[in-house]
Amino acid sequence: MKKEVTTLKKIAQLLEVSTSTVSRALNNHPDISEETSKKVKNLAKKLNYMPNIFAKGFRQHRTNIIGVIVPNILSYFTSTILKEILLQAEMKGYRVIISESNNDVKKEKEMLQTMLQFGVDGILMSLTKHTVDIEPILYTLHQKPLILFDKVSSKVPCTQIIINGEEAAFNAVEHLINIGKKRIAILKEFEQSYNSEKRFQGYLRALKTNHIPVDEKLILSTDDISLKKGRRLTSQLITLKEKPDAIFSITDAAAIGAIQTLKKFNFKIPEEVAVIGFSNSLSSTIVEPGLTTIDQPGNRIGEMAVKYLIKEIEEPKEHLSSKTIEINTNLIIREFTLVSN
């Protein structure tokens, strides 16, 4: 049996009033008498009337909906950001639609189009690792307020919320230097990754500041900085004639992969090889002994992303502004780097 949707027109017909009278009654318009308003609301409740938010948004040019696009919902760091986005948006009277691009550029483009079709008031977006063509993003930016967070691009003239990746990496590598390490390897992504390059710059700056020469053999890149790749890249490092005495990975996953390989070949950690990760994921606290890592405050990123997006939605003059908000991180020192000089 086909379900019948209750509409304003149906309520109006049953009460023998105009559709506009029903609409104004439901929106507490002062021109509608208390008696009529009560009849309309009672019938609407009895018939389980639900307003069409998209139609309402079309009329009012506002839906109070925020669209969010991320590469991977299952990522621990991303999930902490999303949780705060949902919390902050709800507190400010906005609903949230979340979509996952799965690091697929084509899907990312389709999602931007879908968000515009849904009539969202603004979009929060974390780019795929393969995003090079920014035209779809620029087009969207000229239609709606759009803010990039976490995985961003310097080519997009919008507000961007990021962590202080370069400074965080500098602090991590300098910590390794301070505990006596001099041959420090880095596990990173290929050059097109904005976040990876920022962390790589911090690595290079720490070496330069402490007068340690750069050894290209200790710089390993991959397209997927995962646990599996961490194991594989570390297997390459330990075959070197001059082996590293420390490994800095731009993700916790690859750092844990490095640890697994080092343990497999009986390296003493951290005495022979110290290891630092990046993210302070749940895995970093489960691995034994604890992994030294950079703590990324996902909740702070989510909070700032919603704050600035709503400001641009409600104050259109802020739209198309270009500024970068850097969130500070902390180095969490655990057993895998606790050695003396």
N, C-alpha and C positions, 0 to 999 in steps of 0.2 A: 504493500500500500504506500503510495507516494505521500511523503510528509508535506504539509502545507506550512509555508513560512508566513508568520504574522508580519504584516506591513503597516505603515502609517495609514495607507489607503483603506485597508480592511477595518482598522479601528474606527476610522472616520465614517465608513459606511454603516457600521453597526450602531454608532452613536448619532448618525445623521447630522454630522457636522463636516466642515471642510478639513482637508488634509493639513492645511497650514495651521488651523486651530489646534489639531492634535499635536503637531510639531511644537508649536509655541507653548502648549500646556506642559508637554514633557520637558521643555527647557525653562519652565518657571517664568514665562513672559508676563509682565505686569498687566498687559491688556486682557488676559484671560481671567475670568471670574474664578473664585475659589471653588464654587460648586462644579463648574465645567472641568477645571483642573483635576479635581478629585475623581470625577467620573472617568476621565481619560486615563489617569494613572492606575486606577483600580482595574480597569479593563485590560490595560497593557500588562499589568502584573498577572492577571488571570490567564491571559493568552500567551504568557512567557515571551513577550515582545523583547527582541534584542536589537538595538540600533546598529545599522551598518556603518562601521567606523570609517570604511573607505569612502562611502558616499558622503558621509558627514565631513570627512577630511577634504574631499573635493570641493564641497561648498564653502568650507571655512578656510581653505588653503592651509590646513594644519591637521595632522593625524595624531600627533604626540607619540609617534613611533620612531625609534632609532634602529637603523640597520647596522649589523656588525658582520664583517667578513674576516675570517682567520684561515690560515693554512692548515692547521691541525687542532681540532677541538680536544683531542686526547692528551696533548702535551700538558704536563703538570704546570709549567709556567703559564701557558695560555689559559688554562682552567682557572688559575688564581686571578688573572686579569678579568676574565669573563664573569666570574662570581661577583667581583666588585662593580663591574659595569651594570649588571642586573640590579644590584643593591642600590647603587647611586641613582640609576634611572628611575627605579620605582619610587624612591624617596622624592624625586622631583616631578613625579606624575607622568612618566614616559614608559611605554611598553618597548620591548626589545625583540627584534627578529635576528637570529644568529644563523649564519651560513658558513660552511666549510669548503674552501677551494681545493683542499688536498694537494696544494702546490701545483695545481693545474692552471696555466695561464688562460686557456680558453674558458674554463669554468669560472675563473675569477671575473672575466669580462662579462659573462652571462649573468653572474650574480649582481654586478653593478647595474645592468639593465633591469633585472628583476626588482631591485630595490627602488629604482626610479618608478617602475610600473606600480609598485605597491604604494607609492606616494609617501615614502618615509620623509621625515623632516630633516634628517641628516644621517651621515654614514661614518662609522668608525671602521678602519680597515688596516689589516696587517698584510703586507704583500707576500706573494709567493717568492720562493728563492730564485725563480726563473723569470720574474717580471722585468722586461726590458722596455717593451713598448708601453709608454705611459699615456698615449693618446686617449684610451678609454677612461682613464682616471681623470685626465684634464677635462674631458667632456662632462663627466659626472660632476666635477668640481664647479663647473660653471652653471650647473642646474641646482645643486644642493650643497650645503655646508658639508665638507668632508675632512676628516682628521686621520692622519696615519699614526699608528703606534707600533712599537717594537720593531717590526721589519718595515723600514721606510725607504724613501728615495730622495736624494738631494735635488732631483730634477722636478719634483712636484711642489709648486708654490702654495703650500698649505701649512697649517699648524701640525707639528709632529712631536709626539711624546716618545722619548727614548730614555734608556739608561745611559749613564756616563761610561760607555763601553771602553773607550780608550784609557781613561783614568783607572778604571777597574782592572784592566789587563796590566797596566803599568804597575799597580800596587801588588798584583799577584806575582808578577815576574820579579819585582824588587824584593818581595818576601823570600823567594827562592834564592836570590843572590845574597840576601842577608844571612841565610843559614848555610852559606858556603858553596852554593852551586854555581858553576861557571859554564857548563855545556848544557844549555837549556833548549830543549826541542819544543816546537809548537805544532799542534794538530789543529788545522783550520779548514775552512771551506775555500772553494775557488774564488777568484777576485770579484765576481759579480755580486757576492754577498756583502751588503752594506755592513751588517753587524760584525761579520767575520773580519772585514778589512779594518774596522775601528779597533777591534781587539788586537789585530796584527800590528797596527800602528803603535799601540800601547806597549806591546812586546818589544818592538824595535827601539822605541824610546827608552825603555828601561835598560836595554843592553847598552845603548849609546851613552846614557847618563852615567852608567857604571863602568864605562870603558871596556866593555866586553865585545870582541869582534863578532860579527854576524857570520855564522856558518850555514850556507845554503843547504847543506845536507841535513840540517836539523829542522828545516822548514818543510813540512809535509801538508799537502792539500788534497781534498777529496770533495766529491759532489754531495756526499751524505755523511755528515759528521756524527755517525751512530756508534753504538757499542761494537758492532761487528767491524766497522772501519777502524775504530780505535785499536782493536786487537791486531788487525792487519797492518796498520801503519807502525805500531809499536814493534811488530815482528821485523819490519824493515830497519827500524832504528837500532835494534840490538845486534844486528849483523854488521854494523859499522865498526871499522877498526878503532876509531875513537868514539866510544859510546857516550850517549848523553848521561848526565847525572841528575837530570830533572826533565819532567814533561809537563808542559802547560797545554791543556786542551780547552778549546772554546766552548765545549759542552761537557756536562757531567757524564753523559752516556759514553762518549769516546774516552773520557778519563777512566771510567770503570773498565772499559775494554782494554785500556793500556795496563791497568792493574792486573787484570786476569792474565795477560800475556807475561808480564813481569813475574808473577807468582809461578806460572807454569814453568818458566825457565830459572826458577830459584833465585831471582834477584832480591836482595834485601831492600824493603821499602820502609822508611825513606833513606836509610843509610847509603845505599848504592844509587838508588834512583828515587827522587821525590816526585809526587804527582799532585797537580792542582787542576780542578775542574771549573765549571762556570754554570751557575744557575741555582745551586742549593736545592736541588730536587729531592724528592723523598728517597731516591736511590742513594744519594750522597750520605744520608744518615743511616741507611741500612747496611751498607758495605762495611766490612770489618778489616782493619780499624777505620775510623771515620775519615771521609774524604775532605780535604781542604778545598774550599770552593768560594766563588763569588755569590753572595746572596742578592738576587734580583727582586725588588719589592713589587710583585705583580699587582697587588692591591692598590698601591700608590699610582701605578700607571693607569689602571682602570678608573680610579677616582679622578685623576687629572684629565683623562680622555673625555669622560662624560661632562666634567665641569666646563671645559673649553668648547666642546661641541654645542652644548645647550646655550652657552653664551653667544656663539655664532648664529644659532637658530633664532634666538630671541632678540639679538642685536645685529641685524643684517649688515650694518656698517663694518662689522668685524669679519664678514665673509670675504674670502680670498686673501686674508692676511697670511703672512708667511713668517712663522717663528718656530723655534725649536725649544722644547721644554725638556731639560735633562734631569733625570731622577738619580739621586745618589745611591750607590751600592755599598755593601760592606764585605770585607774579606773575612770569611769564617775559617779560622785556623783549627784544623783537627790533626789526628795522629799521622797522616801520610806525609806531613812536612815538619813534624816535631823532632828536629835533630839539632845538635849543637854545632857551632863552627869548629 
